[in-house]
Amino acid sequence: MNKMKQLIFVIIGLMVAALVIGGTLMSVKSDIKNQVNNKSQSKTESISVSTNDHIKHDITFISITDTYINGNRSKGYILDKNGKKYDFNFSQKGTMTHEEVLEEAENLPKNTEGEFFTTPDDMAVIYDLCSTIDEKAGFDRKTDKNQTDTTSFYGVIYKDDKPVLVKIYSYGNINDVPHDPNAVSIKTFIMPRVPKE
């Protein structure tokens, strides 16, 4: 009989211990879940804040395709801070520098409807990368005489509220492959999204 009582007490003790351990584990699990949710929420808030902080101007990137037939003719697209793409064709305007092309393209977001290219969060990330490109890192340059066009992709960084073109890469007649790892990352992100002509 004593052994039976002991066995019942042991079983009851084990059940109480299991309940205590289970309750503790549930509490720990709940705490961990709350911490993860709080961290992801603060991370999301910091991303949206950094988007607002870092991208103050509409135009973030510009792609310019130069065609070298009867002078230089330019077309391409710009990307705005919200990840929208705006195409342009300034071929009829004759030879233009890339800075002149940018100046002409600056009004596109105000006057035309862009199309989706990427998300605002992605744009914030690649624009941050662009802001830290070391322009002295340079490029490996190759020429392909079979190509009549060169497409150059630039980040548009504003210094004293004036746009400055930061070359990221080019391809076609002139192929500039960047050395800077941030430029390489941007190229890796952009190239697969560009429609093939």
Secondary structure, DSSP 8 states (H G I E B T S, - for coil): -HHHHHHHHHHHHHHHHHHHHHHHHHHHHHHHHHHHHHHHHHHHHHHHHHHHHH--SSEEEEEEEEEESSSEEEEEEEEETTSEEEEEE-GGG-S--HHHHHHHHTTHHHHS--EE-S-HHHHHHHHHHHHT--GGG-EEEEE-TT--EEEEEEEEEEETTEEEEEEEEEEESEEEEE-SHHHHHHHHHHGGGS---
